[in-house]
Structures are given as C-alpha cells and as structure tokens.
C-alpha cells in the first residue's frame, strides 16, 4: 500500500502503519518542528510542503490518502467559523488532493465539533463532496481510551473507499452493527497498559477492542481537577485543568492554545511516577528505579514523555535535536497535542488491510469461476 500523508504533523500514520509494511511516498507538513521530527524519524519520506500547492506535486500512485486537517475551526471551544475559516477550508483542499490522485482509500480525522459545525452543514458538505468524487464512506467517533491509552480523546474518523461504501463501513464498524443487530453493550478491553487499567474499564462506549499494551510501565500522570478533588475527572474539570498546564508558552491541549481538547491522563489518584536511571543503579535501588515526589493537593504540568505515551508514541519520540540543540518542551507539547493517537490509527490500518485481503480473495475467486 502506497500512502500519502497530508497535515502530517509528527507522523502518527507513519508510526502506526510502517510496521504493516506500507510505504509512505510523501508527507505534507509546513510547521517547522513537526517537519523536523518527521525528517528525523523518516528521512527517506520526502516532505512535499504546503498542501495548497498540491497541483505542483509530482504524479504518484497513491493507495491511501490520510490526513487530519486543522481542527480549530470545527472545535466546540473555537470560533466555529467552519468552512469560512481558511483552516477549515483545508478540508476542501484534502478533497481536491483526493480528486487528483484518486487513492483507493481515504482516512480523514477531526474533532467531534465538526459534526455540529454550522448546524452540521459543513460536515454534510464534506461528505457530499466525497460522494460526488465517487467515494463510498463511513464515519465514527473513536475514543483513544478504548485503544490502550490513558486519556479520553474522542475524534471523528471518516474512511472512504472508491466506489464502495460497504468496504469503508467494514473498516469502522463491527459485523454485528452492520447487520443491524448491535450487542446491547460493549465492554472496554482489558489490555490497557498497567497500571492505568482500573481507571479505564467503564463500559458502554467505544469500539470493542483495546490497543496493545506496549509492554512497559508508563509514567502515570495524576491530574486533580480544578477543585482539588480526587476521582475520575469529568470533561469540565478536565478542561479547567488543561488551562493550568503551561510550559514555554504552550500547553498540552490539541492546538497548544488551551482552548482545544486536552491531553490529560484519565487517571486521578495519588501521583506515582518512575524514571529509569540512565546508567548503573546504586545498591539498594531495585531495578534502577526511583520514586518521584507525591503531589496530593495540586495540579502539575504533564511532562513531554507523558504526552508521548498518552498519544501512543515511543518514549523520546519528539526529543530530537532541533536547530542545533535539544528540542524545548513547548514545541513538543504543541506537536503532540495536534497529533492523532497512534493506536487508533493503527487499528484503522489493520482493518483496511483485512478489507483489502478480503477484496483480493473475492476478486481471485471470481476470476477462477469465469
């Protein structure tokens, strides 16, 4: 599968789909720090730059076009200008790129606010344009907490398949749902990365699958709500907390402004963080680990490594050398907040791969029957 990534950020699709053996023919990113992260991890993937200049891009054979166009204009917390906002118009540019390269598959991501932007007309126009281009499509809200990540992060994913909506629907929905007989409830999976699982086993929402545990004990970021209470945070307190999480002029929200959906761990209990010693544990320190200080009555800012783990990236993914020195925390926060959650994208890729396999098997069978 040849993949073209637009609004590429720090490369969540690349991190998710490269292990599947898919080839990334190019990316498109204009923000300097995310582009540097992409160049560091994927030096063989050319950056074609500004997606609005797509008509100047070289011809290519594209199987999958993936991108999460800027979400600020669709965010409930934003100005809600929808398609009248130039950033929102990049969704239309995404459609124009689809029209030029005619990939077999489309994957588009945005915030849930897109569903109600301009009374739903913006999203309806986007889907209508997909249909006019010949794509069958399906969309679904997926929450990162049901894919093995310790954060609640809902995003709208649209999957399109050229000429056939059923293949798109088969990617995003389980067979029972497509048959019109969905199960009465869905349990969140049990394979969350320890020790966050007890906080994440609420039932009744999300897809019927947990992401794979990465086989490591994550740094658990305790964030008390704005009232100093404990227990699982609700959306309102979660947002208030985010407004206090600032470093180098940025925070851990989706756009680094404090207005967007926050990157906040879905864990509200006594903070216990562990750091592995870089070398040689001293006698008496088991496996080279030390405990951090406990903060029982205050909110603290998430560390970049915690944001990397909350988004499913490996530790230190954004800790690159940038402009001749180690990257500052601020650009790392912003880039991670803007990214897609890697395990969610991986799940979609795996489902596309399965659908492709079924398509090829059906085609071969038909040819044999002729």
Protein Blocks (a to p, Z undefined) as FASTA:
>chain_A
ZZddehklnolmmmmmmmnopacfbdcdfbfklmmmmmmmmmmbccebjaklmmmpccdd
dfbdcddddfklmpmklnonmjmlmklmmmmmmmmmmmmnopabdcddddfklmmgghhm
mmmmmmmmmmmnopacddddddfklnopacdcddddddddehiaklmmmmmpcfklmnop
acfbdcddfkbccfklmmmmcghiajddddddehiacdddddddfkopacjddfklmmmm
mmmmcgehiacbfnonopaccdddfbdcddddddddfbhpaehiaghiacddddfkbccd
ddfklmmmmnopaehklmcceehiacdfklmmmmmmmpccfklmmmmmmmmmmmmmmmmm
mmmmmmmmZZ
